[in-house]
Amino acid sequence: MNKSGGPPADAPAAAGTGAASGRASRGRRRGSPDTRAQILDIARTRFLADGYGKVTLRSIAAEADVDAALISYFFGSKKGLFGAVLGLLANPPDVLAAALPGDPATLPERVLAAMLATWDDPERGGPLILMVRAATQDAELTRLLRDVVGREMIDRIAEHVGGPDARHRAAACSAQLAGVIFGRYVLAVEPLASMTADELIAAMAPGMRAVLYRRTRPDRRTRPASRRTM
């Protein structure tokens, strides 16, 4: 959006007349449903070809011949664009980002509650389950999701908790979350599949907390050698 609170210059707008109309016809194309669809098509191709990390909103905007601000207006961010490309009503990185702020002591409970509320919802969780199932059969989608999980989830958890070995601890926590997702929603393993959200949170949160906030042991290679006494 521009400073006045309105949409960017490329956003959908009513048709004008006279000089204003003439000015609008020059430069990059204005936004429209067709433009939005074209952006999604280009983004889908680029994400699958180049991976999540290498794709930028500017590069997609250049290929679509629109201003990058229009993509932000339509999708909010690269995470939002990724979710739209996959047809997701709930984007996992956004769900995680909303759960991170708050008391560090209850971070596992917040993340688990947000994840379960999203995946248990048929409308929001259905496309996510289909995405995971498709990734098990599509190498390119697997690579793309691996990139997203690394950059938008593990890195963000690590940045939030901080401290030594933060990314290793965040990765271990993410593995626990992934295990719940795969076991509960893809394999439907019992009793995991039929446990209530409260039961799962009570069972999983202590382990996640232990992983996220464990004390890092000193590296044996740098630990002073013990002196032997005669």
C-alpha positions as CSV (number, residue, x, y, z in Angstrom):
1,M,0.0,0.0,0.0
2,N,1.0,3.6,-0.5
3,K,1.5,6.2,2.3
4,S,-2.1,7.4,2.0
5,G,-3.3,3.9,2.9
6,G,-4.6,3.0,-0.6
7,P,-3.4,0.2,-2.9
8,P,-0.2,0.5,-4.9
9,A,-0.3,2.0,-8.4
10,D,-0.6,-1.4,-10.0
11,A,-3.6,-2.5,-7.8
12,P,-7.1,-2.9,-9.3
13,A,-8.7,0.5,-9.9
14,A,-11.8,2.0,-11.5
15,A,-11.4,3.2,-15.1
16,G,-10.7,6.9,-15.5
17,T,-11.1,9.3,-18.4
18,G,-9.1,12.0,-20.1
19,A,-5.5,12.7,-19.1
20,A,-5.7,10.5,-16.0
21,S,-6.8,7.6,-18.1
22,G,-4.0,8.2,-20.5
23,R,-1.4,8.2,-17.7
24,A,-2.8,5.0,-16.3
25,S,-2.3,3.3,-19.7
26,R,1.4,3.8,-19.6
27,G,4.0,1.8,-17.6
28,R,3.5,-1.6,-16.1
29,R,0.2,-3.3,-16.2
30,R,-2.4,-2.6,-13.6
31,G,-3.7,-5.4,-11.3
32,S,-6.6,-7.5,-12.3
33,P,-7.9,-11.1,-11.6
34,D,-5.9,-12.2,-14.7
35,T,-2.8,-10.5,-13.4
36,R,-3.1,-12.2,-10.1
37,A,-3.5,-15.6,-11.8
38,Q,-0.5,-14.9,-14.0
39,I,1.6,-14.1,-10.9
40,L,0.5,-17.3,-9.3
41,D,1.4,-19.3,-12.4
42,I,4.9,-17.7,-12.6
43,A,5.5,-18.1,-8.9
44,R,4.5,-21.8,-9.0
45,T,6.9,-22.4,-11.8
46,R,9.7,-20.5,-10.2
47,F,9.3,-22.1,-6.7
48,L,9.4,-25.6,-8.2
49,A,12.3,-24.8,-10.5
50,D,14.5,-22.7,-8.2
51,G,13.4,-23.5,-4.7
52,Y,11.9,-21.2,-2.1
53,G,15.1,-19.5,-1.0
54,K,16.2,-18.2,-4.4
55,V,12.9,-16.8,-5.5
56,T,12.2,-13.1,-4.7
57,L,9.1,-11.0,-5.1
58,R,11.1,-8.7,-7.4
59,S,12.1,-11.4,-9.7
60,I,8.5,-12.7,-10.0
61,A,7.3,-9.1,-10.5
62,A,9.8,-8.6,-13.3
63,E,8.7,-11.7,-15.1
64,A,5.1,-10.8,-14.7
65,D,5.8,-7.2,-15.8
66,V,4.2,-5.7,-12.6
67,D,5.4,-3.7,-9.7
68,A,6.6,-5.8,-6.7
69,A,4.3,-3.7,-4.5
70,L,1.4,-5.3,-6.4
71,I,2.4,-8.8,-5.3
72,S,2.7,-7.5,-1.7
73,Y,-0.8,-6.0,-2.1
74,F,-2.3,-9.3,-3.4
75,F,-0.4,-11.8,-1.1
76,G,1.2,-9.8,1.7
77,S,4.7,-11.5,1.6
78,K,6.6,-14.3,0.0
79,K,5.1,-16.7,2.6
80,G,1.7,-15.6,1.6
81,L,2.5,-16.0,-2.1
82,F,3.7,-19.5,-1.4
83,G,0.5,-20.4,0.5
84,A,-1.6,-19.0,-2.4
85,V,0.5,-21.0,-4.9
86,L,-0.4,-24.2,-3.1
87,G,-4.0,-23.2,-2.5
88,L,-3.6,-23.1,1.3
89,L,-6.2,-21.4,3.4
90,A,-3.7,-21.6,6.3
91,N,0.0,-21.3,5.6
92,P,2.1,-23.2,8.2
93,P,4.9,-20.5,8.5
94,D,2.2,-17.9,9.2
95,V,0.5,-20.1,11.8
96,L,3.9,-20.5,13.5
97,A,4.8,-16.8,13.4
98,A,1.5,-16.0,15.1
99,A,2.2,-18.5,17.9
100,L,5.8,-17.4,18.7
101,P,5.3,-14.2,20.7
102,G,4.6,-14.7,24.4
103,D,6.0,-16.3,27.5
104,P,8.9,-18.6,26.5
105,A,7.9,-21.1,29.1
106,T,4.6,-21.8,27.3
107,L,5.9,-21.6,23.7
108,P,5.4,-25.4,23.1
109,E,1.8,-25.2,24.2
110,R,1.1,-22.2,21.9
111,V,2.8,-23.8,18.9
112,L,1.0,-27.1,19.4
113,A,-2.4,-25.5,20.0
114,A,-2.0,-23.4,16.9
115,M,-0.9,-26.3,14.7
116,L,-3.6,-28.7,15.9
117,A,-6.3,-26.1,15.6
118,T,-5.3,-25.5,12.0
119,W,-4.7,-29.1,10.9
120,D,-7.8,-30.5,12.7
121,D,-10.0,-28.0,10.9
122,P,-11.3,-29.8,7.7
123,E,-11.5,-26.6,5.7
124,R,-8.0,-25.3,6.5
125,G,-6.3,-28.6,7.3
126,G,-7.6,-30.6,4.3
127,P,-5.3,-28.8,1.7
128,L,-2.4,-29.1,4.1
129,I,-2.8,-32.9,4.3
130,L,-3.1,-33.1,0.6
131,M,0.1,-31.1,0.3
132,V,2.0,-33.5,2.6
133,R,0.7,-36.5,0.8
134,A,1.7,-35.0,-2.6
135,A,5.2,-34.2,-1.3
136,T,5.8,-37.9,-0.6
137,Q,5.3,-38.6,-4.3
138,D,6.8,-35.5,-5.9
139,A,10.5,-34.9,-5.5
140,E,10.3,-31.3,-6.6
141,L,7.5,-30.5,-4.1
142,T,9.5,-32.3,-1.4
143,R,12.5,-30.1,-2.1
144,L,10.4,-27.0,-2.0
145,L,8.8,-27.9,1.3
146,R,12.1,-28.8,2.8
147,D,13.4,-25.3,1.8
148,V,10.3,-23.6,3.4
149,V,10.5,-25.6,6.6
150,G,14.2,-24.8,7.0
151,R,14.0,-21.1,6.2
152,E,10.5,-20.1,7.5
153,M,10.1,-22.5,10.5
154,I,13.4,-23.9,11.8
155,D,15.2,-20.6,11.4
156,R,12.4,-18.6,12.9
157,I,12.2,-20.8,16.0
158,A,15.9,-20.7,16.4
159,E,15.9,-16.9,16.1
160,H,13.1,-16.7,18.7
161,V,14.7,-19.0,21.3
162,G,18.3,-17.9,20.8
163,G,21.3,-19.2,22.6
164,P,24.0,-21.8,21.6
165,D,22.9,-24.5,19.2
166,A,19.6,-22.7,18.7
167,R,19.1,-24.1,15.2
168,H,19.8,-27.6,16.3
169,R,17.3,-27.3,19.1
170,A,14.8,-25.7,16.7
171,A,15.3,-28.6,14.2
172,A,14.7,-31.2,16.9
173,C,11.5,-29.4,17.9
174,S,10.4,-29.2,14.3
175,A,11.0,-33.0,14.0
176,Q,8.6,-33.5,16.9
177,L,6.0,-31.4,15.2
178,A,6.5,-33.2,11.9
179,G,6.1,-36.5,13.6
180,V,2.7,-35.4,15.0
181,I,1.6,-34.2,11.6
182,F,2.6,-37.3,9.7
183,G,1.4,-39.8,12.3
184,R,-1.9,-38.1,13.1
185,Y,-3.0,-36.8,9.7
186,V,-1.2,-38.9,7.0
187,L,-0.8,-42.3,8.6
188,A,-3.7,-41.9,11.1
189,V,-1.8,-44.0,13.7
190,E,-3.8,-44.7,16.8
191,P,-4.2,-43.5,19.4
192,L,-2.4,-40.5,18.0
193,A,-5.2,-39.9,15.4
194,S,-8.0,-39.9,17.9
195,M,-6.4,-38.1,20.8
196,T,-7.9,-34.7,21.7
197,A,-5.8,-31.5,21.2
198,D,-5.6,-31.1,24.9
199,E,-4.3,-34.7,25.3
200,L,-1.7,-34.2,22.6
201,I,-0.5,-30.9,24.0
202,A,-0.2,-32.4,27.5
203,A,1.8,-35.3,26.1
204,M,4.1,-33.4,23.7
205,A,4.8,-30.0,25.3
206,P,7.2,-31.3,28.0
207,G,9.4,-33.0,25.5
208,M,9.4,-30.0,23.2
209,R,10.3,-27.7,26.1
210,A,13.1,-30.0,27.1
211,V,14.5,-29.8,23.6
212,L,14.1,-26.1,23.1
213,Y,15.6,-25.0,26.4
214,R,18.0,-27.7,27.2
215,R,21.4,-26.6,28.4
216,T,24.1,-27.0,25.8
217,R,27.0,-29.3,26.9
218,P,30.5,-28.1,26.3
219,D,32.3,-29.4,23.3
220,R,34.5,-32.3,24.3
221,R,37.2,-31.1,22.0
222,T,37.5,-27.8,23.9
223,R,37.0,-29.3,27.4
224,P,40.2,-29.0,29.5
225,A,41.8,-32.4,30.0
226,S,41.6,-33.7,33.5
227,R,44.8,-33.9,35.5
228,R,45.8,-37.3,36.8
229,T,47.2,-37.4,40.3
230,M,50.0,-39.8,41.1
